[in-house]
Amino acid sequence: MFNKLLVSDYNIIQAPMAGGVLSPELVAGVINAGMVGSIASGYLSLSDCEQFIQRVIALSSNRFILNLFIEEPRKTSLRYQKPNKIIEIEQQLGIYEQDWFEVPPTIAIHDYLKLVDKYQIPAISTTFGLLSQDVVKELQLNGVKVLASINSQIEAQTALATGIDGLIIQGCTAGGHQAGFAHERQNPLSTLELLQQVRALDRDVVLIATGGIEVSDIHAYLNEHGVDYVQLGTLFMLSELSTLNSSLREFIASKSSSDISMSSAITGKSVRGINNQLMRELDVAEYPFPIQHYASSYLRAKTKSLGQFEYAGIWLGEHQSYQALRFDDLINDIKKQF
Ligand SMILES: Cc1cc2nc3c(=O)[nH]c(=O)nc-3n(C[C@H](O)[C@H](O)[C@H](O)COP(=O)(O)O)c2cc1C
C-alpha cells in the first residue's frame, strides 16, 4: 500500500493526456486496478471536464489527479490570421475553409478549484506553469496535494519554492508537450538524467518520473533510481480503452522509435510525436503557444478524422515499439514489476 500521494496498491500513475485521447473508462480502469489515474482538463470546456470527472467517479472512485494547464488569462475569444503555410497545406489537401482561427478564453483557475472542492479531488498537477504560493497553501489546508510538471532542475527549484508536495519530472523522451514553463529551448535531458539532477536538490517531496518509461523499466525506477511513482502515458494510450480508432492504431503500430521526433513549429511549444509530413513541412511557428496550437488545430483535427495521418498531430513518447497491449495485459505486466 502506498500513501505518499494518494492511497493506492501500486505506485503507478496514468499520465494526463489532453486532446481527446483519454476515455473515462481508461482512467477508471487504472483506478480500479489499484493505481492512480489522471484527468487532463486541457482543451476541455469546464462542463466537459466536469462530466469527465463525474463519469470516472461513477465507474471507479476519485483516486485521480486533475491536471491543469496554467496559461496567461484570456478574457474573451480572440481571432487571428492563419499562417500562410498552414493555409497552403489545407488547400493542397482540399480541406481549406477559412483564413482565420479563434483562440478561446481561458477558464479561471478558481472555476477548476470549485470542481476540486465539489468532487473532493485529492490531488492536482500543473502543466506549463505554477500556482501561486497562496493557492498552493489554501489547497493543502483543504487536504489537496499539489504537483507541478518540470523539465529542468531550475524549474524544479522554482516549483518547490511555491511549497508544492511533489514534482512530475518529465524527460525529453515524453510523448506530447514538454510540460515545463521556463525554457524556450528544447529540453535535452532524458528522464533519468533529469531525475538525477532533481534528486541532487535533496528535497523531501514526492518524485514522479515520466517520459519514455517502458514496463520493464518500472522496477529500476522505483527501486534503484529513487522515485516514488512512475507515470506512463503512451503505453496506456495505445491500449483499447483509449479513444484512438482502429486505423490510427494501425498507423501507430507501424512506427518505431526512429519515426518519432520533437517539433516546436506545430503548436509553438516542443512536442514529441510521429515525424510525419506535417512535422517535416511546418518548420516555424508563426505564433507562440497556445496560439499556434489553435492555428494548426483545424488542420490536425480534420486530417485525423479523414484518416490522413501524415498531417495529423500524433503525439507519442519514445518507445521501443508501438504495438498495443490489451489494457488487462498491460495492467498485469505492470503488476509483475512489483
Ligand atoms: C497525447 C498526449 C497528450 C498529453 N497531454 C498532456 C497534458 O494534457 N498534460 C500534461 O501534463 N502532460 C501531457 N502529456 C504528457 C504526459 O503526461 C506524459 O508526460 C508523457 O506521456 C510521458 O511519456 P510517455 O508517453 O512516453 O509515457 C501528453 C502526452 C501525450 C502522449
The ligand as an SDF file (V2000), in Angstrom:
LIG
                    3D

 31 33  0  0  0  0  0  0  0  0999 V2000
   -1.3090   12.5800  -26.4980 C   0  0  0  0  0  0  0  0  0  0  0  0
   -0.6390   13.1390  -25.2930 C   0  0  0  0  0  0  0  0  0  0  0  0
   -1.2290   14.2090  -24.6270 C   0  0  0  0  0  0  0  0  0  0  0  0
   -0.6190   14.7360  -23.4640 C   0  0  0  0  0  0  0  0  0  0  0  0
   -1.2570   15.7330  -22.7720 N   0  0  0  0  0  0  0  0  0  0  0  0
   -0.7400   16.1580  -21.5900 C   0  0  0  0  0  0  0  0  0  0  0  0
   -1.4700   17.0440  -20.7510 C   0  0  0  0  0  0  0  0  0  0  0  0
   -2.6020   17.4200  -21.0400 O   0  0  0  0  0  0  0  0  0  0  0  0
   -0.8850   17.4580  -19.5970 N   0  0  0  0  0  0  0  0  0  0  0  0
    0.3620   17.0240  -19.2220 C   0  0  0  0  0  0  0  0  0  0  0  0
    0.8540   17.4170  -18.1690 O   0  0  0  0  0  0  0  0  0  0  0  0
    1.0550   16.1570  -19.9850 N   0  0  0  0  0  0  0  0  0  0  0  0
    0.5190   15.7060  -21.1350 C   0  0  0  0  0  0  0  0  0  0  0  0
    1.2010   14.7680  -21.8710 N   0  0  0  0  0  0  0  0  0  0  0  0
    2.4660   14.2440  -21.3550 C   0  0  0  0  0  0  0  0  0  0  0  0
    2.1860   13.0570  -20.4350 C   0  0  0  0  0  0  0  0  0  0  0  0
    1.5410   13.4930  -19.2640 O   0  0  0  0  0  0  0  0  0  0  0  0
    3.4820   12.3240  -20.0380 C   0  0  0  0  0  0  0  0  0  0  0  0
    4.4490   13.2460  -19.6050 O   0  0  0  0  0  0  0  0  0  0  0  0
    4.0410   11.5170  -21.1990 C   0  0  0  0  0  0  0  0  0  0  0  0
    3.0180   10.8050  -21.8390 O   0  0  0  0  0  0  0  0  0  0  0  0
    5.0900   10.5580  -20.6760 C   0  0  0  0  0  0  0  0  0  0  0  0
    5.7730    9.9330  -21.7050 O   0  0  0  0  0  0  0  0  0  0  0  0
    5.3120    8.5210  -22.3350 P   0  0  0  0  0  0  0  0  0  0  0  0
    4.1650    8.8420  -23.2100 O   0  0  0  0  0  0  0  0  0  0  0  0
    6.4910    8.0530  -23.0860 O   0  0  0  0  0  0  0  0  0  0  0  0
    4.9150    7.6090  -21.2020 O   0  0  0  0  0  0  0  0  0  0  0  0
    0.6150   14.2100  -23.0150 C   0  0  0  0  0  0  0  0  0  0  0  0
    1.1940   13.1440  -23.6970 C   0  0  0  0  0  0  0  0  0  0  0  0
    0.5830   12.5900  -24.8080 C   0  0  0  0  0  0  0  0  0  0  0  0
    1.2210   11.3990  -25.4770 C   0  0  0  0  0  0  0  0  0  0  0  0
  1  2  1  0
  2  3  1  0
  2 30  2  0
  3  4  2  0
  4  5  1  0
  4 28  1  0
  5  6  2  0
  6  7  1  0
  6 13  1  0
  7  8  2  0
  7  9  1  0
  9 10  1  0
 10 11  2  0
 10 12  1  0
 12 13  2  0
 13 14  1  0
 14 15  1  0
 14 28  1  0
 15 16  1  0
 16 17  1  0
 16 18  1  0
 18 19  1  0
 18 20  1  0
 20 21  1  0
 20 22  1  0
 22 23  1  0
 23 24  1  0
 24 25  2  0
 24 26  1  0
 24 27  1  0
 28 29  2  0
 29 30  1  0
 30 31  1  0
M  END
$$$$
